[in-house]
């Protein structure tokens, strides 16, 4: 599937890819291969778009919606955590007062290093 087809039907981006991963802890997880996806309230990237972290390039392979209630431990491992509970705890610590609503939809951005 070409990138145009993969991006077809997606709403406009709400932010730029440069803002997708900004926390140093997350950058290190990506560079170490421990983080291969990130979830955001908005859409930050198109399929096929590149991001550069500390001089290394990564390509966005998939962008899709997911509810928090659909998260599995495998999804948490994509984010660099062992379990959904670990991921949930980290997210709620970053966003004090935010409720964890299982029906809340987020944008998933999956990426891989450029070879």
Secondary structure, DSSP 4 states (H G I P E B T S, - for coil): --HHHHHTTPPPPSS-GGGSS--HHHHHHHHTTS--EEEESS----TT-EEEETTEEEEEEEEEEEEGGG--HHHHHHTT-SSHHHHHHHHHHHSTT----TT-EEEEEEEEE--
